[in-house]
Amino acid sequence: MVFSKILAAAPIIGAALAELPAGKRGLASNDGLDLRGFENVAFYGQSKVRWQYNWDSDIGDNKISFAEYVPMLHSLHDGHQRVWRDRVNKWLDRGTGHLLGFNEPEQGGGQADMSVGDAVNAWREWMEPFAGRARLGAPAVSNDGWDWITQFLNQCQGCHIDFIPIHWYNPDSLEWDFENWVNRICGLGKPVWVTEVGFDAPASMKKYDIANITQQFKGLNGSSEDDLAFLQRAMAFLEGNGCVERYAYFGSAWNDQSLLDPGVVHLSNLGIHYAID
């Protein structure tokens, strides 16, 4: 594969970012959810969450105070691009040092749903102008997106792409497959961010009882021992992998709150482990 003309920017990172505590662990979160548990974990102190994004280019009042907020240009749907430049400039002025591109462009169903060619053109118009002011993340594909992302990297000649964000969804028994997917992307020669990782049922089962499938693969009201075992193995792998710069477990979103709990601590058992392990 030919990626020789994809450039790496030398970004000017804001002073505020330099003052934030370093670390790989982050949150993929929706506005309106109670994330207080990640500010100060009962009996443990400050969590290890160091960055946050919300599939949008601005955030509400649940931003973690000591985490970098990373704006995303989710797609060219619903006017995301119309507010992009103003919002990015606001967050760059506040010290943000990273930007994320399109979310799952290889998929429809409310995701970016873009051809490779359209994504390249959109990148040049909306992302490339910020090269040198922030580190730029490629469009984020899930583990069905190998062909899409490699074609994008080949076609976006001269683009400043500093890291590759990816997602992974499979049953928690396939942690080895998660590691293989991350390592395969690492082989493309750029740092990797895992911006969503969680559990999903095999495609062959999705036409059946959705409630039962969700119960089996995504622990409800807390997390199963298998979920926790996956999380701990995955975090150990990600923390020890020099290619991986950042990661975020999928469990603080409206459709999956497996890291959260309405109790006093505000975090589930899984969330506590994610916050402090």
C-alpha positions in Angstrom: 0.0 0.0 0.0 1.2 3.5 -0.8 0.8 6.1 2.0 4.0 8.0 1.2 2.4 11.3 0.5 0.2 11.4 3.6 1.9 14.0 5.8 2.1 14.3 9.5 1.6 17.8 10.8 3.8 19.4 13.4 0.9 20.9 15.5 1.0 23.9 17.8 -0.6 22.5 21.0 -2.2 25.0 23.3 -0.7 25.8 26.6 -3.8 24.6 28.4 -3.4 21.1 26.9 0.1 20.9 28.2 -1.2 21.5 31.7 -3.6 18.6 31.6 -2.6 15.2 33.1 -1.3 12.7 30.6 -2.9 9.4 29.9 -4.5 7.2 27.3 -7.9 6.5 28.8 -10.9 8.5 27.7 -14.7 8.7 27.5 -17.0 8.5 24.5 -20.0 10.2 26.1 -23.3 11.8 25.2 -24.4 15.1 26.6 -26.9 15.0 29.4 -25.6 11.9 31.2 -24.3 12.0 34.7 -20.5 11.6 34.5 -19.7 12.9 38.0 -18.3 9.5 39.0 -15.3 10.1 36.7 -14.4 13.4 38.4 -13.8 11.9 41.8 -14.2 8.2 42.3 -15.3 7.4 45.9 -12.4 6.2 48.1 -10.0 6.4 45.1 -9.8 10.1 44.1 -9.4 11.4 40.6 -10.1 8.9 37.8 -7.6 8.1 35.1 -9.9 9.5 32.3 -7.8 12.1 30.5 -9.8 13.0 27.3 -13.4 13.0 26.2 -15.4 13.3 23.0 -19.1 13.2 22.2 -19.5 12.6 18.4 -20.0 16.3 18.1 -18.0 19.6 17.9 -19.2 21.1 21.2 -20.0 19.7 24.6 -22.6 20.4 27.3 -22.1 20.7 31.1 -20.8 17.1 31.6 -17.3 17.7 30.4 -14.8 16.1 32.8 -12.9 19.1 34.3 -9.4 17.7 33.9 -10.0 16.0 30.5 -9.2 17.4 27.0 -12.3 17.7 24.9 -11.8 16.5 21.4 -14.3 17.9 18.8 -15.5 15.6 16.0 -16.9 16.4 12.6 -19.4 13.4 12.8 -20.6 13.7 9.2 -21.9 16.1 6.6 -25.5 15.4 7.8 -27.7 17.6 10.0 -25.6 20.7 9.5 -22.5 19.4 11.4 -20.2 21.2 9.0 -21.9 24.5 9.2 -20.9 25.0 12.8 -17.6 23.1 12.6 -15.1 25.9 12.0 -16.4 28.3 14.7 -16.6 25.5 17.3 -13.1 24.2 16.5 -11.6 27.6 16.8 -13.3 28.0 20.2 -11.8 24.8 21.5 -8.4 25.4 20.0 -8.4 28.7 21.8 -9.1 26.7 25.0 -6.2 24.4 24.5 -7.6 21.4 22.6 -4.9 19.8 20.6 -6.7 17.1 18.6 -9.6 16.8 16.1 -11.5 13.7 15.0 -12.9 13.1 11.5 -16.0 11.4 10.2 -17.7 8.7 12.3 -18.0 5.2 10.7 -18.1 6.5 7.1 -18.4 2.9 5.8 -21.8 2.5 7.5 -25.2 4.0 7.1 -27.9 4.0 9.8 -27.1 7.4 11.2 -23.4 7.2 10.8 -21.3 9.3 8.3 -22.1 7.0 5.4 -19.6 8.4 2.9 -17.8 7.0 -0.2 -14.1 7.2 0.0 -14.0 9.9 -2.7 -16.5 12.0 -0.9 -14.6 11.7 2.3 -11.4 12.7 0.7 -13.0 15.8 -0.7 -14.7 16.6 2.6 -11.4 16.1 4.5 -9.6 18.6 2.3 -12.4 21.2 2.8 -13.1 20.8 6.5 -10.2 19.0 8.3 -7.0 19.9 6.4 -7.3 23.7 7.1 -6.5 22.9 10.8 -3.3 21.0 10.0 -0.5 22.5 12.1 -3.0 23.8 14.7 -4.1 20.4 16.0 -3.3 16.8 15.4 -5.8 15.3 13.0 -7.5 11.9 13.2 -8.5 10.0 10.1 -12.2 9.0 9.7 -13.0 6.4 12.3 -14.0 3.0 10.9 -15.3 0.0 12.8 -13.9 -3.5 12.4 -15.7 -3.9 9.1 -13.8 -0.9 7.6 -10.3 -2.2 6.6 -10.9 -1.8 2.9 -12.5 1.7 3.4 -9.7 3.1 5.6 -6.8 1.7 3.4 -8.5 3.2 0.3 -8.9 6.5 2.0 -5.2 6.6 3.1 -4.2 5.8 -0.5 -6.4 8.4 -2.1 -5.9 11.3 0.4 -2.6 12.2 -1.1 -0.9 15.1 0.7 -3.3 15.0 3.6 -2.1 15.6 7.1 -3.3 12.6 9.0 -1.6 12.2 12.4 -3.4 9.2 13.8 -6.0 6.6 12.9 -9.1 6.2 15.1 -10.9 2.8 15.0 -13.9 1.0 16.6 -14.4 -2.6 17.5 -17.6 -4.5 18.4 -17.8 -8.3 19.0 -18.8 -10.7 21.8 -16.5 -10.3 24.9 -15.2 -13.8 24.3 -13.2 -12.5 21.3 -10.7 -10.3 23.0 -8.0 -11.9 20.9 -9.8 -10.6 17.8 -9.8 -7.1 19.3 -6.0 -7.2 19.7 -5.6 -8.5 16.2 -7.7 -5.7 14.8 -5.7 -3.0 16.7 -2.4 -4.5 15.6 -3.5 -4.7 12.0 -4.3 -1.0 12.0 -1.0 -0.3 13.8 0.7 -1.9 10.8 -0.4 1.0 8.7 2.4 3.0 10.3 0.5 5.6 12.3 -0.5 6.0 15.9 -3.9 4.5 16.7 -6.8 5.7 18.8 -9.5 3.2 19.8 -12.4 5.6 20.1 -15.1 2.9 20.7 -14.8 -0.6 22.0 -17.7 -2.7 23.2 -19.7 -5.8 22.8 -22.1 -6.8 20.1 -23.9 -9.9 19.1 -22.8 -11.9 16.0 -24.7 -10.7 12.9 -26.4 -14.1 12.6 -28.1 -13.5 15.9 -29.3 -9.9 15.5 -32.6 -10.9 13.9 -33.7 -12.7 17.1 -34.7 -11.4 20.6 -32.9 -8.1 20.9 -33.5 -7.8 24.7 -31.9 -11.2 25.2 -29.0 -10.5 22.9 -28.3 -7.2 24.7 -28.4 -9.0 28.1 -26.0 -11.6 26.8 -23.4 -9.3 25.2 -23.7 -6.0 27.1 -24.2 -6.3 30.9 -27.3 -4.4 32.1 -27.4 -2.5 35.4 -23.8 -3.4 36.1 -21.5 -5.8 34.3 -20.9 -9.5 34.2 -17.7 -11.2 35.2 -17.0 -11.9 31.5 -17.4 -8.2 30.7 -15.0 -7.2 33.4 -12.5 -9.8 32.4 -12.6 -8.5 28.8 -12.2 -4.9 30.0 -9.1 -5.7 32.1 -7.4 -7.7 29.4 -8.2 -5.1 26.8 -6.9 -2.2 29.0 -3.7 -4.1 29.8 -3.1 -4.6 26.1 -3.9 -1.0 25.2 -1.8 0.5 27.9 1.1 -1.6 27.0 0.9 -1.1 23.2 3.2 1.7 22.1 1.3 2.2 18.9 -2.0 3.1 20.8 -2.1 6.7 21.9 -5.6 6.8 23.3 -8.7 4.6 23.9 -12.3 4.9 25.0 -14.6 2.1 26.1 -18.2 2.4 24.9 -20.4 2.6 28.0 -21.3 6.2 28.7 -23.7 6.8 25.9 -27.5 7.0 25.8 -27.7 3.5 24.2 -25.1 1.9 26.5 -24.6 3.1 30.0 -22.7 0.1 31.3 -20.1 2.3 32.9 -22.7 4.3 34.8 -25.0 3.7 37.8 -27.6 6.0 39.4 -26.3 5.3 42.9 -24.1 7.3 45.2 -20.8 6.5 43.4 -22.4 7.2 39.9 -20.4 4.4 38.4 -21.1 0.7 37.9 -18.6 -1.9 38.9 -17.3 -1.9 35.4 -17.1 1.9 35.4 -15.1 1.9 38.7 -12.6 -0.5 37.2 -12.4 1.6 34.0 -11.9 4.7 36.0 -9.2 3.5 38.4 -7.5 0.3 37.2 
